[in-house]
């Protein structure tokens, strides 16, 4: 397993470099000017000086190489300086956001807590709800519980999140006034009252995302459980007189989790990416909204860094899913 993991990590390096190059070329060739929002009264010589300050006068390969150096060398040194109090990155130029005029990683770190609060909580809740629903629906196939679970799953997976979000805002914010319609990113949780306020403003966006995630994962869980319940080893275990709960939870569930692990693992990068549409509906100032505003402002360093981080997370959690396969199924061996 260790040899396989090291080999996959080494193969991920050229993969990620190729992804970084493709993303850079797509953004560099896309129409748009980062200085388009500047006043038209700016003299041409000043505008050219601003372009030089942003590095736009350099060839594409120079700008790409500089971004790679700043992302893989300078930013890790900044992190080490922050943790240990050293000064390794003193004087080194960092990746600067054209929109915020601040280091890109600093802006991402500021926005990440909002995404983790909302999208992360919704994903965890969705998984915790989906797995039991899928198990019960499979064990009691065609029962009233299975019908209810199937109906909820179909609704959650079919109805788009922006419609569900707007519907909840109209009912629970406008009509009933139970929950705030706009997420307050300035709220500081330092006592019990502020914690309850945080829960109130998280309730609707978390419900929207948890419903969507649970609907998808529960269908995978149900289908996988039904496939394993008809296998020979299940009939053998029952013939030996094993308790039905032991058969389902110890034998069937473990094998059924293998395809579900892929869905859950590959969905984790979306937590860091943020649910872009839901964050826009509820005005959550997270990474998803940051990516949208950066695209609108032609903030190429921000878009480049965010998309590359998402690609790293996808490659990493693909590897984690493959490693979990071997832990869940002893028949799978990589070495």
RODO-2510 file (C-alpha; in nm, 4 decimals, decimal comma):
residues 335
     n   res          X          Y          Z
     1     x     0,0000     0,0000     0,0000
     2     x     0,2838     0,2406     0,0830
     3     x     0,4553     0,1745    -0,2504
     4     x     0,1298     0,2337    -0,4360
     5     x     0,0662     0,5587    -0,2483
     6     x     0,4154     0,6919    -0,3214
     7     x     0,3811     0,5961    -0,6891
     8     x     0,0467     0,7745    -0,7156
     9     x     0,1876     1,0861    -0,5468
    10     x     0,4777     1,0949    -0,7911
    11     x     0,2407     1,0550    -1,0862
    12     x     0,0283     1,3387    -0,9488
    13     x     0,3116     1,5903    -0,9915
    14     x     0,3129     1,6002    -1,3766
    15     x    -0,0659     1,5763    -1,3728
    16     x    -0,0994     1,8853    -1,1567
    17     x     0,1631     2,0754    -1,3568
    18     x    -0,0278     2,0004    -1,6763
    19     x    -0,3528     2,1143    -1,5117
    20     x    -0,1849     2,4364    -1,3969
    21     x    -0,0570     2,5010    -1,7508
    22     x    -0,3977     2,4369    -1,9095
    23     x    -0,5757     2,6636    -1,6599
    24     x    -0,3165     2,9387    -1,7099
    25     x    -0,3454     2,9237    -2,0898
    26     x    -0,7261     2,9261    -2,0787
    27     x    -0,7287     3,2303    -1,8527
    28     x    -0,4540     3,4060    -2,0466
    29     x    -0,6311     3,3568    -2,3809
    30     x    -0,9752     3,4473    -2,2466
    31     x    -1,1116     3,7898    -2,3436
    32     x    -1,1099     4,0641    -2,0846
    33     x    -0,8792     4,3252    -1,9383
    34     x    -0,8056     4,3523    -1,5631
    35     x    -0,7856     4,7310    -1,6087
    36     x    -1,1249     4,7560    -1,7790
    37     x    -1,2922     4,8827    -1,4601
    38     x    -1,0462     5,1715    -1,4271
    39     x    -1,1619     5,5251    -1,5199
    40     x    -1,1267     5,6177    -1,8846
    41     x    -0,9619     5,9456    -1,7830
    42     x    -0,6399     5,7654    -1,6858
    43     x    -0,3645     5,8710    -1,9290
    44     x    -0,2292     5,5956    -2,1589
    45     x     0,1202     5,6155    -2,0081
    46     x    -0,0214     5,5670    -1,6586
    47     x    -0,2311     5,2738    -1,7792
    48     x     0,0794     5,1130    -1,9306
    49     x     0,2643     5,1651    -1,6035
    50     x    -0,0184     4,9909    -1,4213
    51     x     0,0039     4,6998    -1,6650
    52     x     0,3772     4,6738    -1,5998
    53     x     0,3121     4,6785    -1,2247
    54     x     0,0761     4,3821    -1,2686
    55     x     0,3338     4,1983    -1,4806
    56     x     0,1122     4,1993    -1,7903
    57     x     0,3997     4,3223    -2,0081
    58     x     0,5903     3,9968    -1,9517
    59     x     0,5644     3,6978    -2,1888
    60     x     0,3212     3,4226    -2,0938
    61     x     0,5907     3,1676    -2,0067
    62     x     0,7596     3,4174    -1,7711
    63     x     0,4324     3,4890    -1,5892
    64     x     0,3529     3,1169    -1,5627
    65     x     0,6983     3,0355    -1,4264
    66     x     0,6720     3,3205    -1,1765
    67     x     0,3345     3,1953    -1,0572
    68     x     0,4728     2,8421    -1,0104
    69     x     0,7662     2,9778    -0,8081
    70     x     0,5456     3,1948    -0,5920
    71     x     0,2878     2,9219    -0,5308
    72     x     0,5236     2,6288    -0,4643
    73     x     0,8187     2,8108    -0,3039
    74     x     0,7199     3,1483    -0,1617
    75     x     0,3793     3,0573    -0,0170
    76     x     0,5118     2,7489     0,1738
    77     x     0,7841     2,9710     0,3203
    78     x     0,5187     3,2216     0,4265
    79     x     0,3301     2,9387     0,5986
    80     x     0,6457     2,8264     0,7785
    81     x     0,7128     3,1848     0,8886
    82     x     0,3582     3,2109     1,0234
    83     x     0,3847     2,8871     1,2205
    84     x     0,7397     2,9092     1,3561
    85     x     0,7974     3,2851     1,3558
    86     x     1,0880     3,2711     1,1101
    87     x     1,1605     3,5109     0,8228
    88     x     1,2281     3,2786     0,5294
    89     x     0,9945     3,4664     0,2930
    90     x     1,1175     3,8154     0,3835
    91     x     1,1402     4,0249     0,0674
    92     x     0,9885     3,7594    -0,1608
    93     x     0,7043     3,8662    -0,3894
    94     x     0,3808     3,6705    -0,3338
    95     x     0,0866     3,5976    -0,5642
    96     x    -0,1111     3,9219    -0,5507
    97     x    -0,4796     3,9539    -0,6275
    98     x    -0,5448     4,2224    -0,8886
    99     x    -0,8898     4,2853    -0,7448
   100     x    -0,8076     4,3125    -0,3714
   101     x    -0,4417     4,4238    -0,4013
   102     x    -0,3624     4,1661    -0,1325
   103     x    -0,1850     3,8282    -0,1341
   104     x    -0,4174     3,5686    -0,2835
   105     x    -0,3622     3,3136    -0,0075
   106     x    -0,4456     3,5712     0,2604
   107     x    -0,7818     3,6397     0,0957
   108     x    -0,8504     3,2654     0,0600
   109     x    -0,7696     3,2048     0,4267
   110     x    -1,0088     3,4862     0,5245
   111     x    -1,2947     3,3363     0,3203
   112     x    -1,2387     2,9689     0,4048
   113     x    -1,4027     2,9701     0,7538
   114     x    -1,7364     3,0796     0,6052
   115     x    -1,7261     2,7984     0,3488
   116     x    -1,6290     2,5385     0,6091
   117     x    -1,9030     2,6568     0,8468
   118     x    -2,1787     2,6292     0,5875
   119     x    -2,0753     2,3909     0,3101
   120     x    -1,8654     2,1663     0,5347
   121     x    -2,1421     2,1270     0,7907
   122     x    -2,3951     2,0576     0,5158
   123     x    -2,1769     1,7881     0,3634
   124     x    -2,1170     1,6102     0,6940
   125     x    -2,4869     1,6251     0,7827
   126     x    -2,5807     1,5026     0,4354
   127     x    -2,3528     1,1982     0,4644
   128     x    -2,4765     1,1156     0,8149
   129     x    -2,8364     1,1275     0,6915
   130     x    -2,7804     0,9504     0,3593
   131     x    -2,6075     0,6352     0,4856
   132     x    -2,8847     0,5293     0,7302
   133     x    -3,1548     0,6149     0,4759
   134     x    -2,9829     0,4034     0,2116
   135     x    -2,9426     0,1110     0,4521
   136     x    -3,3051     0,1164     0,5695
   137     x    -3,4372     0,1595     0,2140
   138     x    -3,2415    -0,1448     0,0958
   139     x    -3,3161    -0,3725     0,3926
   140     x    -3,6882    -0,2859     0,3812
   141     x    -3,7238    -0,2621     0,0064
   142     x    -4,0624    -0,1362    -0,1218
   143     x    -4,1803    -0,0613     0,2334
   144     x    -4,3326     0,2707     0,3328
   145     x    -3,9917     0,3814     0,4641
   146     x    -3,8329     0,2968     0,1298
   147     x    -4,1023     0,4897    -0,0553
   148     x    -4,0565     0,7967     0,1647
   149     x    -3,6784     0,7827     0,1315
   150     x    -3,7019     0,7443    -0,2461
   151     x    -3,9448     1,0359    -0,2753
   152     x    -3,7274     1,2673    -0,0652
   153     x    -3,4173     1,1627    -0,2590
   154     x    -3,5811     1,2280    -0,5938
   155     x    -3,7023     1,5694    -0,4821
   156     x    -3,3672     1,6667    -0,3333
   157     x    -3,1725     1,5550    -0,6383
   158     x    -3,4146     1,6906    -0,9014
   159     x    -3,4958     2,0362    -0,7653
   160     x    -3,2053     2,2802    -0,8225
   161     x    -3,0472     2,4335    -0,5145
   162     x    -3,1144     2,7908    -0,6236
   163     x    -3,4887     2,7195    -0,6390
   164     x    -3,4864     2,5450    -0,2999
   165     x    -3,2891     2,8326    -0,1491
   166     x    -3,5232     3,1019    -0,2818
   167     x    -3,8268     2,8993    -0,1712
   168     x    -3,6921     2,8699     0,1848
   169     x    -3,6148     3,2420     0,1930
   170     x    -3,9705     3,3290     0,0866
   171     x    -4,1315     3,0950     0,3416
   172     x    -3,9063     3,1110     0,6482
   173     x    -3,7571     3,4606     0,6120
   174     x    -4,0142     3,6749     0,4336
   175     x    -4,3384     3,5104     0,5497
   176     x    -4,2527     3,3629     0,8917
   177     x    -3,9411     3,5622     0,9822
   178     x    -3,7782     3,2663     1,1551
   179     x    -3,4370     3,2828     0,9880
   180     x    -3,2302     3,5652     0,8326
   181     x    -3,2211     3,5670     0,4539
   182     x    -2,8687     3,7096     0,4293
   183     x    -2,5664     3,5436     0,5903
   184     x    -2,3827     3,7818     0,8256
   185     x    -2,0128     3,7209     0,7641
   186     x    -1,9151     3,9750     1,0313
   187     x    -2,0723     3,7745     1,3128
   188     x    -1,8181     3,6692     1,5760
   189     x    -1,9075     3,3601     1,7800
   190     x    -1,7836     3,4330     2,1317
   191     x    -2,0793     3,3452     2,3555
   192     x    -2,3962     3,1353     2,3639
   193     x    -2,6150     3,4031     2,2056
   194     x    -2,3818     3,4552     1,9093
   195     x    -2,3572     3,0780     1,8677
   196     x    -2,7360     3,0539     1,8409
   197     x    -2,7333     3,3400     1,5898
   198     x    -2,4760     3,1506     1,3860
   199     x    -2,6942     2,8396     1,3893
   200     x    -2,9991     3,0420     1,2791
   201     x    -2,8245     3,1969     0,9809
   202     x    -2,6682     2,8624     0,8855
   203     x    -2,9960     2,6699     0,9014
   204     x    -3,1335     2,7395     0,5534
   205     x    -2,8148     2,7150     0,3413
   206     x    -2,7083     2,4028     0,5317
   207     x    -3,0516     2,2451     0,4769
   208     x    -3,0423     2,3185     0,1026
   209     x    -2,6977     2,1666     0,0542
   210     x    -2,7516     1,8754     0,2943
   211     x    -3,0721     1,7783     0,1125
   212     x    -2,8931     1,7741    -0,2232
   213     x    -2,5927     1,5773    -0,0930
   214     x    -2,8045     1,3297     0,1030
   215     x    -3,0289     1,2663    -0,1979
   216     x    -2,7349     1,1698    -0,4168
   217     x    -2,5423     0,9595    -0,1639
   218     x    -2,8486     0,7754    -0,0319
   219     x    -2,9332     0,6466    -0,3818
   220     x    -2,5802     0,5105    -0,4226
   221     x    -2,6014     0,3549    -0,0767
   222     x    -2,9363     0,1880    -0,1473
   223     x    -2,8274     0,0495    -0,4849
   224     x    -2,5025    -0,0871    -0,3437
   225     x    -2,6797    -0,2481    -0,0469
   226     x    -2,9388    -0,4134    -0,2720
   227     x    -2,6635    -0,5528    -0,4927
   228     x    -2,4811    -0,7094    -0,1972
   229     x    -2,7899    -0,8421    -0,0182
   230     x    -2,8419    -1,0958    -0,2971
   231     x    -2,4850    -1,2316    -0,2868
   232     x    -2,4011    -1,5876    -0,1855
   233     x    -2,2039    -1,4887     0,1241
   234     x    -2,5160    -1,3222     0,2666
   235     x    -2,7246    -1,6372     0,2192
   236     x    -2,4433    -1,8407     0,3774
   237     x    -2,4272    -1,6095     0,6791
   238     x    -2,8032    -1,6315     0,7266
   239     x    -2,7941    -2,0117     0,6886
   240     x    -2,5394    -2,0294     0,9699
   241     x    -2,7921    -1,8587     1,1964
   242     x    -2,6290    -1,5179     1,2219
   243     x    -2,8412    -1,2348     1,3501
   244     x    -2,9804    -1,0181     1,0716
   245     x    -2,8302    -0,7060     1,2254
   246     x    -2,4840    -0,8663     1,2246
   247     x    -2,5256    -0,9756     0,8615
   248     x    -2,6282    -0,6301     0,7462
   249     x    -2,3974    -0,4098     0,9519
   250     x    -2,0843    -0,6249     0,9632
   251     x    -2,0813    -0,7985     0,6248
   252     x    -2,3126    -0,6258     0,3779
   253     x    -2,2463    -0,2672     0,4880
   254     x    -1,8685    -0,2994     0,4628
   255     x    -1,8793    -0,4245     0,1037
   256     x    -2,1523    -0,1791     0,0104
   257     x    -1,9455     0,1190     0,1245
   258     x    -1,6845     0,0692    -0,1496
   259     x    -1,8691     0,2546    -0,4321
   260     x    -2,0110     0,5029    -0,1829
   261     x    -1,6598     0,5945    -0,0687
   262     x    -1,5884     0,7232    -0,4200
   263     x    -1,8879     0,9548    -0,4166
   264     x    -1,8148     1,0825    -0,0657
   265     x    -1,4402     1,1288    -0,1235
   266     x    -1,4798     1,3060    -0,4565
   267     x    -1,7416     1,5318    -0,3011
   268     x    -1,5062     1,6621    -0,0332
   269     x    -1,3246     1,9049    -0,2706
   270     x    -1,6608     2,0708    -0,3350
   271     x    -1,6634     2,1639     0,0340
   272     x    -1,3546     2,3790    -0,0165
   273     x    -1,4777     2,5001    -0,3508
   274     x    -1,7987     2,6099    -0,1923
   275     x    -2,1460     2,5695    -0,3315
   276     x    -2,1251     2,8617    -0,5712
   277     x    -2,4969     2,8967    -0,6427
   278     x    -2,6055     2,8530    -0,2807
   279     x    -2,3467     3,1015    -0,1589
   280     x    -2,4792     3,3525    -0,4096
   281     x    -2,8411     3,2978    -0,3012
   282     x    -2,7735     3,3412     0,0711
   283     x    -2,4872     3,5927     0,0285
   284     x    -2,2362     3,3679     0,2032
   285     x    -1,8986     3,5347     0,1598
   286     x    -1,7120     3,2094     0,0961
   287     x    -1,4749     3,0628    -0,1608
   288     x    -1,7477     3,0016    -0,4157
   289     x    -1,8523     3,3652    -0,4185
   290     x    -1,4841     3,4654    -0,4208
   291     x    -1,4314     3,2664    -0,7409
   292     x    -1,7337     3,4290    -0,9074
   293     x    -1,6228     3,7835    -0,8188
   294     x    -1,2671     3,7073    -0,9330
   295     x    -1,3950     3,5874    -1,2716
   296     x    -1,6094     3,8984    -1,3117
   297     x    -1,3141     4,1237    -1,2224
   298     x    -1,0687     3,9353    -1,4505
   299     x    -0,8564     3,8658    -1,1427
   300     x    -0,6404     3,6019    -1,3119
   301     x    -0,4064     3,5258    -1,0163
   302     x    -0,7047     3,4586    -0,7893
   303     x    -0,8870     3,2392    -1,0429
   304     x    -0,5655     3,0536    -1,1280
   305     x    -0,4848     2,9818    -0,7631
   306     x    -0,8370     2,8769    -0,6654
   307     x    -0,8849     2,6416    -0,9595
   308     x    -0,5440     2,4854    -0,9024
   309     x    -0,6204     2,4286    -0,5333
   310     x    -0,9459     2,2581    -0,6312
   311     x    -0,7525     2,0368    -0,8769
   312     x    -0,5035     1,9404    -0,6037
   313     x    -0,7901     1,8452    -0,3722
   314     x    -0,9557     1,6311    -0,6412
   315     x    -0,6321     1,4418    -0,7134
   316     x    -0,5647     1,3996    -0,3407
   317     x    -0,9091     1,2657    -0,2547
   318     x    -0,9004     1,0334    -0,5560
   319     x    -0,5934     0,8793    -0,3949
   320     x    -0,7635     0,8665    -0,0550
   321     x    -1,0626     0,6871    -0,2080
   322     x    -0,8357     0,4260    -0,3686
   323     x    -0,6540     0,3665    -0,0399
   324     x    -0,9850     0,3250     0,1430
   325     x    -1,0842     0,0606    -0,1127
   326     x    -0,8060    -0,1623     0,0139
   327     x    -0,9052    -0,1035     0,3745
   328     x    -1,2717    -0,1865     0,3144
   329     x    -1,2252    -0,4809     0,0775
   330     x    -0,9438    -0,7294     0,1573
   331     x    -0,9672    -0,8619    -0,1986
   332     x    -0,8195    -0,5354    -0,3310
   333     x    -0,4394    -0,5249    -0,3193
   334     x    -0,2202    -0,2633    -0,4807
   335     x     0,1263    -0,3966    -0,3949
***
